[in-house]
Amino acid sequence: MNALEILALEKVFTVGFWRKQPRRALHPLTLSVQEGEVFGFLGPNGAGKTTTLKMLMGLVYPTGGSAKIFGMEIDDPRVKAQIGFLPEQPYFYDYLTANELLDYYARLSGFPGTSVSGKERKSRIEAMLARVGLTGSGDVQLRKFSKGMLQRVGIAQAILHDPKFVFLDEPMSGLDPIGRREVRDLIEQLKREGKTVFFSTHILSDAETLCDRVAVINKGELRGVGSVAELTRNVQGRIEVAWHGTSVPSALKALTQECSCAGDMGRAVVTEPQLDAAVDALRRENLRLISVTPVRSTLEEYFVQQTKSQTPSPTNSQKGAHA
């Protein structure tokens, strides 16, 4: 079953004061997310990630198209009880303590029903603070929290009511390496619990580690959807050539800037079409070839390729959008 179905969702803003002009923030977007998967929504700043999430949350009205969560329209009140949301830049009343803030959100969400006592809410809040690494900070006012700590308490409020679907907008923002690792562990735990997680990010290493599938968006257009392996399969292959020697032949330097020597071994990384020329350059210098090894394409290479190009990749975007 699809947890999220987006069909031709688009958004056009009106900008300007005297002469108002339309500005398209999101071209018609068609996308689906399967129940129980971790889905990454990738793109540079200004790509349309936050606009898409705000429309799914009902905070911004779409210009056209539709979306369903668990088969229900996104404006259906029943949907709200099943989703959790962390905005990109959460703002909380900073004179509240973390305990007071989460108690407010617990009451607001009705967690997990009207019969819950204050003691049960307190126990749940303590568990959530521990889960995001804020044990012992419950009685501290939020104005004394660092940006990373505010991000953690924002994640806690998003999962406090045990939602089936969690939306996170840049969840790693403001976190140090340890904090990022803890959030990655949390997302993996949510997946093991059967939750569906949809998060936007521009930190590609996190997406590559966590996501079952990813979508790449740039300038409001979908550029590709699929698993990391599927998306990187079509990236032009690169090959590492290694040889015995203490210098790099000039003919090889002309082919690539990725070449160096360490000790009595040289290495160069070339593209597939350059391989024959690279080997010929070594032969002319009577250098002994050690190995020719394919270099696995990375999500970063695919991301850069798609965000630099002006037209979407038809194979991946069409195949992945309806998966």
BELWONOR-V486584 format. One record per residue. N is the residue number from 0. RES is the residue in three letters. BURIAL is I if it has 16 or more other ideal C-beta (glycine too) atoms within 10 Angstrom, else O. Layout:
N,RES,BURIAL / N,RES,BURIAL
This chain:
0,MET,O / 1,ASN,I / 2,ALA,I / 3,LEU,I / 4,GLU,O / 5,ILE,I / 6,LEU,O / 7,ALA,O / 8,LEU,I / 9,GLU,I / 10,LYS,I / 11,VAL,O / 12,PHE,O / 13,THR,O / 14,VAL,O / 15,GLY,O / 16,PHE,O / 17,TRP,O / 18,ARG,O / 19,LYS,O / 20,GLN,O / 21,PRO,O / 22,ARG,O / 23,ARG,O / 24,ALA,I / 25,LEU,I / 26,HIS,I / 27,PRO,I / 28,LEU,I / 29,THR,I / 30,LEU,I / 31,SER,I / 32,VAL,I / 33,GLN,O / 34,GLU,O / 35,GLY,I / 36,GLU,I / 37,VAL,I / 38,PHE,I / 39,GLY,I / 40,PHE,I / 41,LEU,I / 42,GLY,I / 43,PRO,O / 44,ASN,O / 45,GLY,O / 46,ALA,I / 47,GLY,I / 48,LYS,I / 49,THR,I / 50,THR,I / 51,THR,I / 52,LEU,I / 53,LYS,I / 54,MET,I / 55,LEU,I / 56,MET,I / 57,GLY,I / 58,LEU,O / 59,VAL,I / 60,TYR,O / 61,PRO,I / 62,THR,I / 63,GLY,O / 64,GLY,I / 65,SER,O / 66,ALA,I / 67,LYS,I / 68,ILE,I / 69,PHE,I / 70,GLY,O / 71,MET,O / 72,GLU,O / 73,ILE,I / 74,ASP,O / 75,ASP,O / 76,PRO,O / 77,ARG,O / 78,VAL,I / 79,LYS,I / 80,ALA,O / 81,GLN,I / 82,ILE,I / 83,GLY,I / 84,PHE,I / 85,LEU,I / 86,PRO,I / 87,GLU,I / 88,GLN,O / 89,PRO,I / 90,TYR,O / 91,PHE,I / 92,TYR,O / 93,ASP,O / 94,TYR,O / 95,LEU,O / 96,THR,I / 97,ALA,I / 98,ASN,I / 99,GLU,I / 100,LEU,I / 101,LEU,I / 102,ASP,I / 103,TYR,O / 104,TYR,I / 105,ALA,I / 106,ARG,O / 107,LEU,O / 108,SER,I / 109,GLY,O / 110,PHE,I / 111,PRO,O / 112,GLY,O / 113,THR,O / 114,SER,O / 115,VAL,O / 116,SER,O / 117,GLY,O / 118,LYS,O / 119,GLU,O / 120,ARG,I / 121,LYS,O / 122,SER,O / 123,ARG,I / 124,ILE,I / 125,GLU,O / 126,ALA,O / 127,MET,I / 128,LEU,I / 129,ALA,O / 130,ARG,I / 131,VAL,I / 132,GLY,I / 133,LEU,I / 134,THR,O / 135,GLY,O / 136,SER,I / 137,GLY,I / 138,ASP,O / 139,VAL,O / 140,GLN,O / 141,LEU,I / 142,ARG,O / 143,LYS,O / 144,PHE,I / 145,SER,O / 146,LYS,O / 147,GLY,I / 148,MET,I / 149,LEU,I / 150,GLN,I / 151,ARG,I / 152,VAL,I / 153,GLY,I / 154,ILE,I / 155,ALA,I / 156,GLN,I / 157,ALA,I / 158,ILE,I / 159,LEU,I / 160,HIS,I / 161,ASP,O / 162,PRO,I / 163,LYS,I / 164,PHE,I / 165,VAL,I / 166,PHE,I / 167,LEU,I / 168,ASP,I / 169,GLU,I / 170,PRO,I / 171,MET,I / 172,SER,I / 173,GLY,I / 174,LEU,I / 175,ASP,O / 176,PRO,O / 177,ILE,O / 178,GLY,I / 179,ARG,I / 180,ARG,O / 181,GLU,I / 182,VAL,I / 183,ARG,I / 184,ASP,O / 185,LEU,I / 186,ILE,I / 187,GLU,O / 188,GLN,O / 189,LEU,I / 190,LYS,I / 191,ARG,O / 192,GLU,O / 193,GLY,O / 194,LYS,I / 195,THR,I / 196,VAL,I / 197,PHE,I / 198,PHE,I / 199,SER,I / 200,THR,I / 201,HIS,I / 202,ILE,I / 203,LEU,I / 204,SER,O / 205,ASP,I / 206,ALA,I / 207,GLU,I / 208,THR,O / 209,LEU,I / 210,CYS,I / 211,ASP,O / 212,ARG,I / 213,VAL,I / 214,ALA,I / 215,VAL,I / 216,ILE,I / 217,ASN,I / 218,LYS,I / 219,GLY,I / 220,GLU,I / 221,LEU,I / 222,ARG,I / 223,GLY,I / 224,VAL,I / 225,GLY,I / 226,SER,O / 227,VAL,I / 228,ALA,O / 229,GLU,I / 230,LEU,I / 231,THR,I / 232,ARG,O / 233,ASN,O / 234,VAL,I / 235,GLN,O / 236,GLY,I / 237,ARG,I / 238,ILE,I / 239,GLU,O / 240,VAL,I / 241,ALA,O / 242,TRP,I / 243,HIS,O / 244,GLY,I / 245,THR,O / 246,SER,O / 247,VAL,I / 248,PRO,I / 249,SER,O / 250,ALA,O / 251,LEU,I / 252,LYS,O / 253,ALA,O / 254,LEU,I / 255,THR,I / 256,GLN,O / 257,GLU,O / 258,CYS,I / 259,SER,O / 260,CYS,O / 261,ALA,O / 262,GLY,O / 263,ASP,O / 264,MET,O / 265,GLY,I / 266,ARG,I / 267,ALA,I / 268,VAL,I / 269,VAL,I / 270,THR,O / 271,GLU,O / 272,PRO,O / 273,GLN,I / 274,LEU,I / 275,ASP,O / 276,ALA,O / 277,ALA,I / 278,VAL,I / 279,ASP,O / 280,ALA,I / 281,LEU,I / 282,ARG,O / 283,ARG,O / 284,GLU,O / 285,ASN,O / 286,LEU,I / 287,ARG,O / 288,LEU,O / 289,ILE,O / 290,SER,O / 291,VAL,O / 292,THR,O / 293,PRO,O / 294,VAL,O / 295,ARG,O / 296,SER,I / 297,THR,I / 298,LEU,I / 299,GLU,O / 300,GLU,I / 301,TYR,I / 302,PHE,I / 303,VAL,O / 304,GLN,I / 305,GLN,I / 306,THR,I / 307,LYS,O / 308,SER,O / 309,GLN,O / 310,THR,O / 311,PRO,I / 312,SER,I / 313,PRO,O / 314,THR,O / 315,ASN,I / 316,SER,I / 317,GLN,O / 318,LYS,O / 319,GLY,I / 320,ALA,I / 321,HIS,O / 322,ALA,O
